[in-house]
Amino acid sequence: MNKMSLVCAIFATVLIPHLLAFEFDDNPNNPIFDGDQDWDNLAVINPTVLYEDGVYKMWFGGRNVGLSIQIGYATSTDGIIWNELPFPVLTTGSGVDFDAQDLKSLDVLHDDTEYKMYYTATNTSGMPRLGLATSPDGIIWTKYEQNPILELGQPGSWNEYRSHNASVIKRDGLYYLWFTGSNSNSDVGVGLAYSNDGIHWEEDQDSPVLMTLPSLEWESTYLTFPSVVEREDGSFLMVYMGYNGTYRQVGIAYSQDGIQWTRYPSNPIIPHGEIGSWNQETSTGPSIAIIEPGVYRLWYAGNSIYSTSTTWSIGQGDLLFDPRGDLNYDYSLNISDVIQLVSIILGNQEANPYQLDVADFNGDESVDVSDMQMMINTILDYR
């Protein structure tokens, strides 16, 4: 490829749409899980899943007629067919306990020798708060005696009214907690807090780090239920629910630092279902787990008619990534990636190991002009 051809090819990549670096495959057999025990065969909601040593472990909210929402546990070898314990593994408190009414959304972190569950709960006040429970095996849980662990913000703050629906990861010894908050004007966003022990939290000064955007139709009323994973490249991926006043649907956002987030421009990736489907109006409460490089699995709750139906089920789908060429971590292949690759080849930019790996299009363990040519051809072939 001579210089003129190369310039023309690079210019041509500006004029075509981005080549997306992933696709979402919804399971055609959804829903894949309905509660089948006496305590949860009316509704199962808000799953959180860990994949460990070839086993999928799912905790979820469940209830039956006249019962409170409690937390159940199931395991699977494929993430689709589940074996559920016959009893809830975490139950509601009593009296004036902060969790005396319902246990709702949750997130589970396997932290060294124990599991930590961060769960949203309510009492007769109806005000959701965030609590902590720990377990050696994911089945027998002990609630933290000083729950709740995350209080409401100060009067006038962005989260003065609610602080709940958490997602927690541990990175280099530091815990990161993303959570939903809102103020008295019902402005809803996602905040970030840090902890050295997973119990005592300090909110990031930039919170909220993701706010509802009324200009985005699909999430114009509010967003909630963040679920965050750390990708192979060290960046963060969040799946979350957006509500527009009629439908609840699932979208994604990505971030290099967990603070500055960019929404995927073609959200939602999990829309509401068709008329008469199991999730006709609602796809919500997502959980994401990395199974292997490039293969992420999602589980989410669904409901047909939100205002009248009390039956909830859990669905599943796969988020498949092809990270080749995605040098700027924006989940697409486009001119900005080409420019970065040119800069790396010319020595003007120092690439990290991840970027060197995804830029090696021809697999010869080096990055040079031939890789740039293959990148440009890949984009042009998409037309």
C-alpha positions in Angstrom: 0.0 0.0 0.0 1.6 3.3 -1.1 1.3 6.5 0.8 -1.5 7.9 -1.4 -3.5 4.7 -1.1 -3.0 4.7 2.6 -4.1 8.3 3.0 -7.3 7.5 0.9 -8.0 4.5 3.0 -7.7 6.3 6.3 -9.9 9.1 4.9 -12.5 6.6 3.9 -12.8 5.2 7.4 -14.0 8.6 8.5 -17.0 8.4 6.2 -18.5 5.1 7.4 -20.2 4.1 10.6 -18.3 2.7 13.5 -17.8 -1.1 13.4 -19.1 -2.3 16.7 -16.8 -4.4 18.8 -19.6 -6.6 20.3 -23.0 -8.1 19.9 -25.6 -9.2 22.4 -27.3 -12.6 21.9 -30.5 -12.9 24.0 -31.3 -16.5 24.9 -34.2 -17.6 22.7 -35.4 -19.9 25.5 -35.9 -17.1 28.0 -37.0 -17.0 30.7 -34.4 -19.5 32.0 -35.3 -19.4 35.7 -38.5 -19.3 37.6 -38.7 -19.9 41.3 -39.9 -23.4 42.0 -39.9 -23.5 45.8 -42.8 -22.7 48.1 -41.2 -19.4 49.2 -40.4 -18.0 45.7 -42.7 -19.5 43.0 -44.5 -16.2 42.4 -41.5 -14.0 41.6 -37.7 -14.1 41.3 -35.9 -10.8 40.7 -32.5 -9.0 40.6 -30.0 -11.8 40.1 -26.3 -11.6 40.8 -24.0 -14.2 39.4 -20.4 -15.3 40.0 -18.6 -17.8 37.8 -16.1 -19.8 39.8 -14.1 -22.9 38.9 -16.6 -23.8 36.2 -19.7 -23.3 38.4 -22.2 -20.5 38.1 -23.5 -19.3 41.5 -26.6 -17.1 41.5 -28.2 -15.2 44.4 -31.6 -13.6 43.7 -34.6 -12.0 45.4 -37.7 -14.1 45.5 -41.2 -14.3 47.1 -44.6 -15.9 47.1 -48.0 -14.6 47.8 -48.2 -12.8 51.1 -44.4 -13.2 51.8 -41.6 -10.7 52.0 -38.8 -10.7 49.3 -35.9 -12.8 50.6 -32.6 -14.0 49.0 -32.3 -17.4 47.4 -29.3 -19.3 46.0 -28.9 -21.6 43.0 -26.0 -23.2 41.1 -25.5 -24.2 37.4 -22.9 -25.8 35.2 -24.0 -23.7 32.1 -25.6 -20.6 33.5 -29.0 -21.6 32.1 -30.3 -24.7 33.9 -30.3 -24.0 37.6 -30.5 -26.1 40.8 -32.1 -24.1 43.6 -31.8 -24.6 47.3 -35.3 -25.2 48.8 -34.9 -22.3 51.4 -33.9 -18.7 51.3 -30.3 -18.1 52.4 -30.9 -14.6 53.7 -34.2 -13.6 55.4 -35.7 -10.4 56.6 -35.1 -8.9 60.0 -37.7 -8.1 62.6 -39.1 -5.2 64.5 -37.4 -1.9 63.7 -34.5 -3.5 61.8 -33.6 -1.7 58.7 -34.3 -4.9 56.7 -37.5 -5.9 58.4 -39.8 -5.6 55.3 -38.1 -6.7 52.1 -34.6 -7.7 50.8 -34.4 -6.4 47.2 -31.4 -5.9 44.9 -28.0 -7.4 45.8 -24.5 -7.9 44.7 -22.0 -10.6 45.9 -18.3 -10.3 46.0 -16.0 -13.3 46.7 -13.4 -11.6 48.8 -10.4 -13.9 49.6 -11.8 -16.4 52.2 -15.4 -15.1 52.4 -18.3 -13.8 50.4 -19.6 -10.4 50.9 -23.3 -9.6 50.0 -24.3 -6.0 49.6 -28.1 -5.9 49.7 -30.8 -3.3 49.5 -33.5 -3.6 52.1 -36.5 -1.7 53.5 -38.5 -1.6 56.7 -41.9 -0.1 57.5 -40.5 3.4 56.6 -40.2 2.2 53.0 -36.8 3.9 52.7 -34.3 1.6 51.0 -30.9 1.2 52.7 -27.8 -0.8 51.9 -26.7 -3.6 54.2 -23.8 -6.1 54.4 -23.8 -9.9 55.1 -20.8 -12.2 55.0 -20.5 -16.0 54.4 -17.8 -18.6 54.2 -19.6 -20.6 51.5 -22.3 -18.4 50.0 -25.1 -20.2 51.8 -24.8 -19.5 55.5 -24.8 -15.7 56.0 -24.2 -13.4 58.9 -25.5 -9.9 58.8 -23.2 -7.1 59.8 -24.4 -5.9 63.3 -24.1 -2.2 62.5 -26.1 -2.3 59.3 -26.9 -0.2 57.3 -23.5 0.5 56.0 -24.3 3.3 53.6 -26.5 6.1 54.9 -28.4 8.8 53.0 -26.6 11.9 51.9 -26.8 15.2 53.8 -29.9 17.4 53.3 -29.7 19.1 49.9 -27.2 16.5 48.5 -27.8 14.5 45.3 -28.5 11.3 47.4 -30.4 12.8 50.4 -33.4 10.6 49.6 -32.0 7.2 48.6 -28.7 5.3 48.6 -29.1 1.7 47.5 -28.7 -0.8 44.6 -25.0 -1.4 44.9 -22.3 -3.0 42.7 -18.9 -3.7 44.4 -15.5 -4.8 43.1 -12.1 -5.1 44.7 -9.1 -3.7 42.9 -5.6 -3.6 44.2 -6.8 -3.9 47.8 -9.4 -1.0 47.4 -13.1 -1.6 47.3 -15.2 0.3 44.8 -19.0 0.7 45.3 -21.3 2.1 42.7 -24.8 2.8 44.0 -28.1 4.5 43.0 -29.0 7.7 44.7 -31.7 10.4 44.4 -32.7 13.7 46.0 -36.0 15.1 47.0 -36.7 16.3 43.4 -36.4 12.7 42.2 -33.2 13.4 40.3 -31.6 10.0 40.0 -27.9 9.0 39.4 -25.2 6.6 40.2 -22.6 7.4 42.8 -19.2 5.9 43.7 -17.7 5.3 47.1 -14.4 3.7 48.3 -13.4 1.5 51.2 -10.4 -0.2 52.6 -12.4 -2.8 54.4 -15.6 -3.2 52.5 -17.6 -1.8 55.4 -16.8 1.8 56.0 -17.2 4.0 52.9 -16.1 7.4 51.6 -18.0 8.9 48.7 -16.0 10.1 45.7 -16.0 13.9 45.5 -17.2 13.6 41.9 -20.4 11.7 42.8 -22.8 11.3 41.1 -20.6 9.8 38.4 -23.6 9.0 36.1 -26.8 10.9 36.0 -30.1 10.3 34.3 -30.3 12.1 31.0 -33.8 13.2 30.2 -32.7 13.8 26.6 -32.1 10.0 26.2 -35.6 8.7 25.6 -35.0 5.1 26.8 -33.7 6.3 30.2 -35.4 9.7 30.4 -37.2 9.1 33.7 -34.4 7.5 35.7 -31.6 4.9 35.7 -30.7 2.4 38.4 -29.3 -1.1 39.1 -25.7 -0.6 38.1 -23.6 -3.8 37.7 -19.9 -3.2 37.1 -17.1 -5.5 36.1 -13.4 -4.8 35.4 -12.5 -5.8 31.9 -9.3 -7.5 30.8 -7.8 -4.1 29.8 -8.3 -2.6 33.2 -11.3 -0.5 32.2 -14.8 -0.8 33.7 -18.0 -1.9 32.0 -21.4 -1.1 33.6 -24.8 -2.6 32.7 -27.7 -0.7 34.2 -31.5 -0.3 33.9 -33.1 2.7 32.2 -36.8 3.7 32.5 -38.7 6.1 30.3 -42.0 6.1 32.1 -43.3 3.1 30.2 -40.6 0.5 29.6 -37.6 -0.7 31.7 -34.7 -1.7 29.6 -30.9 -2.5 30.0 -28.0 -0.5 28.6 -24.3 -0.3 29.0 -21.6 2.3 29.7 -17.8 2.1 29.9 -15.1 4.0 31.8 -11.3 4.1 32.2 -11.4 5.1 35.9 -14.9 4.3 37.1 -15.7 8.0 37.4 -16.0 9.3 33.8 -18.6 7.2 32.0 -19.5 7.0 28.3 -22.8 5.5 27.3 -23.0 3.1 24.4 -24.7 5.1 21.7 -27.1 2.3 20.6 -28.6 1.6 24.0 -30.6 -0.2 25.2 -28.9 -3.6 24.4 -31.7 -5.5 26.2 -35.0 -3.9 25.2 -38.4 -4.7 26.6 -40.1 -7.7 24.9 -42.8 -8.0 22.3 -46.5 -7.8 23.2 -47.4 -11.0 25.0 -43.9 -11.9 25.9 -42.5 -12.7 29.4 -40.8 -9.3 29.6 -43.3 -7.2 27.6 -42.7 -4.1 29.6 -39.7 -4.8 31.8 -36.1 -6.0 31.4 -34.3 -4.9 34.6 -31.9 -5.7 37.5 -29.0 -6.9 35.3 -25.9 -8.8 36.5 -22.8 -9.3 34.4 -20.0 -11.8 34.7 -16.8 -12.4 32.6 -16.6 -16.0 31.6 -13.5 -15.8 29.4 -11.8 -13.0 27.4 -14.4 -11.6 25.0 -17.3 -13.6 26.5 -19.5 -11.9 29.1 -22.8 -13.3 30.3 -25.8 -11.3 31.5 -28.8 -12.3 33.6 -31.7 -10.0 34.2 -35.3 -10.0 35.6 -38.4 -9.6 33.4 -42.1 -8.9 33.9 -44.9 -8.6 31.4 -47.2 -5.8 32.7 -45.4 -4.0 35.5 -48.4 -2.3 37.0 -50.6 -5.4 37.2 -48.5 -8.6 36.9 -46.9 -10.0 40.1 -45.0 -12.7 38.2 -41.3 -12.2 37.6 -38.7 -14.4 36.0 -35.0 -14.3 35.1 -33.6 -14.3 31.6 -30.1 -14.6 30.2 -28.0 -13.5 27.2 -24.4 -13.3 26.1 -22.4 -10.2 25.3 -19.7 -11.2 22.9 -16.7 -8.9 22.3 -14.2 -8.8 19.4 -11.7 -6.4 20.9 -9.3 -6.4 17.9 -8.2 -2.8 17.1 -10.2 -1.2 19.9 -7.3 0.9 21.1 -9.3 3.6 22.7 -11.7 1.3 24.6 -14.9 2.7 23.1 -16.3 -0.7 22.0 -16.1 0.2 18.3 -13.5 0.1 15.5 -13.2 3.5 13.8 -10.8 6.3 12.7 -9.7 7.2 16.2 -8.3 3.6 16.6 -6.5 4.0 13.2 -5.0 7.3 14.4 -3.8 5.8 17.6 -2.2 2.8 15.8 -0.3 5.2 13.5 0.9 7.1 16.5 2.1 3.8 18.1 3.8 2.6 14.9 5.6 6.0 14.6 6.7 5.8 18.2 4.7 8.9 19.3 2.6 7.0 21.7 3.7 4.3 24.2 1.2 1.4 24.0 0.3 -0.7 27.0 0.3 -4.6 26.8 -3.4 -4.7 26.1 -3.2 -2.3 23.2 -0.3 -4.1 21.7 -2.3 -7.3 21.9 -5.5 -6.0 20.2 -3.5 -4.1 17.6 -1.7 -7.3 16.4 -4.2 -8.1 13.6 -2.0 -10.6 11.8 -0.9 -12.4 14.9 2.9 -12.1 14.3 3.5 -10.7 17.8 4.5 -7.3 16.5 2.7 -4.1 15.5 3.5 -2.5 12.2 2.1 -1.2 9.0 0.7 -4.5 8.0 -1.5 -4.5 11.1 -2.7 -1.0 10.2 -3.6 -2.1 6.7 -5.6 -5.0 8.1 -7.4 -2.7 10.5 -8.3 -0.3 7.7 -9.5 -3.2 5.5 -11.6 -4.5 8.3 -13.4 -1.2 8.7 -13.8 -0.7 4.9 -15.2 -4.2 4.5 -18.0 -3.3 6.9 -19.5 -0.9 4.4 
